[in-house]
């Protein structure tokens, strides 16, 4: 006995519907329309206000030259500050008798 009523797989039937009808075109047009609506309704800013967490460390070392401040204070302080979790980068400036070290943290941490 042979069964002539073989059931067609679901994927085959779906492919046939898309190939024979206008369903695919309607879905593409609907997707484009929804995308355009979403694009127009999504709020956006050209310059969003983002708070970047930073800290400045001022160190006074009267009587030391800029090179001595860098060697004795600034370099060591930079290494210590880099060990803090969430630090993005550290930069510094040494002057005679003082230094400024700026620590910038990752946004959101």
Secondary structure, DSSP 4 states (H G I P E B T S, - for coil): ---S-PPPPHHHHHHHHHHHSSHHHHHHHHHHHHHHHHHHHS---SS------EEEEEEE-TT--HHHHIIIIIHHHHHHHHTSTTEEEEEEEEETTEEEEEEEEPTT-
